[in-house]
Amino acid sequence: MSDPTTPLSTSPPSTAALRRGLKVLGTLLITLSAISPASSVFIIAPGVIGQAGSGAFWSFVIAAVVGVFMAFVYAELASSYPLSGGEYAIVARTLGRLPGFVTLGLLMVTQVLIIAVIALGVGTYLSVLIPGLPGPLVAAVTTAGAAVLAIFDIKLNAWITGVFLAIEMIALVVISALGFFDPARPMGDLLGSPVAAGPDGVVGPAALGLVVGAAAVAIFSYNGYGSAVYFGEETNDAHRGIARAILWALGITVLAELVPVTAVLLGAPSLPDLFGADNMMSYFVTSAAGSTVNTVISLAIALAILNAVLAIILITARMVFSTGRDAVWPKAINKALSSIHPKTGTPWIATLVTGAISTALCFAPENFLLVVTATSIVVVYAMLCLAVLSGRRNGSTAHAAYKMPLFPVAPVLALAALVYVVIQNAQDPTTGRPSLLITLGVGVVAALYYVLVLRRRGQWELQGPSDDPAAAEAAH
């Protein structure tokens, strides 16, 4: 582990500079669109319900508690280093270069896969209106189109994502109303007597291990509030504004996901039918309000997924841009990836590369995509917890504009929760254990690349925007 207080670069600062044009609201809109509460409720929540049954309510509550701890961690770190490299740039500056590059390796793999995972949901919900749509092809077209749109000015994209976000929030309000206004069971059943479907389809009491294990997926459904940091170099007064955007994003996300999931579990006419449905949310909406409402909601969800794809491409492209500026790749590739469009002020080549790779991955098996991405975020969260503890100890985050309350309670409790989630996933031979092994493999490959390529090259160049004197002073 290298000393994060040593100089970060022996090279002159990069001339590539993103354009600061976002206010905190614009950053918040893009961040919420990347989380896409509606996409999480319709695509990810069924996986939590399928594993934990009605115990999914507690899975989402556990994930929300972990989310609060992690939001504090993200806010403090992001107010120290609001950089387009996001988590890897922060970890490298606080915990050390090797952990930082391992974090980058995990994120490089999972971010482009997540785009494909989300995009595959577009065909599913459009097929309600146009049956027989080829899911992978629709996802690929969606991803390619979003990548082109992501090249344009960041302020324009903030407004586009804001309009789509409003549509998906209305859809979630409708779903919540359907469940709470006509419940099929009391809230006490969710609180004290959760049930789940067994391997044979028979519904029985939900085991605690299943509920906690499913919390890892629920954590993934909330994930994204910390991605506000990726727009730190495009947000005015980023050291203060990004922390506010992160905390607001988590609060809105938990409310927008936990409420409709609870409504579905309360209002579903039959829990066994819900657990066994091919499309749980469509089953609920159709049984509660009819096929016409289900069609309208499905179209809204398709728009929400498109919005999420656009927002995540915006985020991932900035990380890819940062890798070029930090000289991760051969010189020619670095130059291309760190290029800024002269008119839009966006990392256009990094955006197109991100879109091209994600478009190709839309044709990969969906189960493969889910397994690879299932637990990597848990490892990244753990890295950030260690980073904030290290930053307080070695002073690399002393200049942070935001300091979390009751330090070090949040990172310590978050680490404990993450360790427990990893243990539970290790006991799942279908998804959890293979995902952990793949995450370990990606981390090892990233570490080898750092040791055999970057360290031999001399020094990994960690750079930031030239208009951020506070971060530059802290870096040296």
C-alpha positions, 0 to 999 in steps of 0.5 A, a space after each residue: 500500500 503506497 503512501 497517499 501523502 506523497 506527490 501524485 504526479 511528476 507530470 504537468 497538469 493535464 490541459 483537458 478540462 471539463 466545463 463547469 456548468 451544473 448547479 447542485 440541482 442539475 447534478 442531483 437530477 442526473 444522479 437520481 436518474 442514474 439510480 432510477 428508482 422506477 427501474 430499480 423497483 421494476 427490474 431489481 426489486 423482483 430479484 429481492 422479492 424472489 429471494 426473500 419473499 415479503 421479507 424483502 421489506 426488511 431487506 430494503 430497510 437493512 439496505 437503507 440503513 447501510 445506505 445512510 452510513 455510506 452516504 455519510 462516507 461518500 459525502 465526506 470523501 466527495 467534498 474532499 475530492 470531487 473528481 470525475 474519476 469518482 471512487 477510484 480517484 478518492 481511494 487512491 488519494 486516501 488509502 493508497 495507489 494499489 487499492 485505488 487501482 483495484 477499485 478502478 478495475 472493479 468499477 471499469 468492469 461493473 459500470 459498463 455491465 450495469 448499463 447493459 443490465 439496465 438497458 435489457 429492461 427496455 424491451 421487456 416493458 416495451 413488449 407490453 405494447 409491441 409483443 415479440 420485441 428482441 430484447 438484446 437488440 432493443 437494449 443495444 439500440 437504446 444504449 447506442 442512442 443514449 451514448 450519442 445523446 450523452 456527447 451533448 452539453 451536460 446542462 442539456 442532459 441534466 434537463 432531459 434526465 429531469 423530465 424523464 425522472 418526473 415521469 418515472 416518479 409519477 409512475 411510482 406514485 400510482 403504484 404506491 396508491 394501488 397498494 396502500 389504498 386497497 391492501 390485501 394484508 396488514 402491515 403487521 404481516 410484513 413486519 412480523 411474519 414475512 414469507 417466501 417461496 421455497 425451491 418447490 414453490 411452496 410458501 413458508 416463513 422467510 429465513 433470516 439468512 435469505 432476508 439479509 442475503 437479499 439485502 445485498 441486492 437491495 443495496 445495489 438497487 439504492 446504489 448510485 447516490 454517490 455517483 454525484 461525485 463524477 460531476 464534481 468537475 462540472 458542478 459549481 462550488 463542488 466541494 460543498 454542493 456534491 455532498 448535499 447532492 449525495 445526501 439528498 439523492 439517498 433520501 429521495 431514493 429510499 423513499 421512492 423505492 421502499 414505499 412502492 415495494 411495500 405497497 406491492 407486498 401489501 396489495 398483491 392479491 396473492 403472494 404465491 402468484 406474485 412470487 411465481 410471476 414472470 413479471 412481478 410488477 406487471 402482475 401486480 399492476 394488472 391485477 390491481 388496475 387492469 391491463 390499460 394501466 399496466 400498459 401506461 405504467 410499462 411505457 413510463 418504466 421503459 422511459 425510466 430505463 432509457 433515462 437511467 442508461 443515459 445517466 449511467 453512460 454520462 457517469 461512466 464516460 467521466 470515469 473513462 475520461 479520468 483514466 485517460 487523464 491519469 495515464 492508465 493506458 498506452 499514450 495514444 489511448 490516453 490522449 484520445 480518452 482525455 479529449 474534450 469536445 470543443 463545443 460541448 465541453 464533454 469527454 466525447 471519445 470516452 463517451 463513445 467508447 463507453 457506449 460501444 462497449 456497453 452496446 456490445 454487452 447487451 448481447 451477453 447472457 443476462 444471468 452472466 451480467 447479473 452474477 458479475 455485478 452482484 457483489 462488486 459494489 459491496 467491495 467498493 463500499 468497503 474500500 470507501 469505508 477504509 478510505 474515509 478512516 485512513 483519510 482522517 488518520 493521515 490528513 488527506 481529507 482534512 480539507 473536506 467541506 463536509 464532515 460526517 456526524 458521529 465519526 467513526 460510527 458510520 464507516 465502522 457499522 457499514 463495514 460490519 454490515 458489508 462483511 455480514 452481507 459477504 458472508 451470506 452471499 458466500 453461502 449462496 451457490 447460485 449467485 452470491 458465491 460465483 459473484 464473489 469469486 468473479 469479483 476476487 478475480 477482477 481485483 487480482 487482474 487489476 492488481 497485477 496490471 498495476 504492479 506489472 505495468 503501471 508501477 514499472 512505468 514509474 508513477 501512476 499519474 493522478 491528476 485533477 482539474 487545474 481550477 481546484 486549488 484546494 484539491 491540488 494543495 491537498 494532493 501534494 
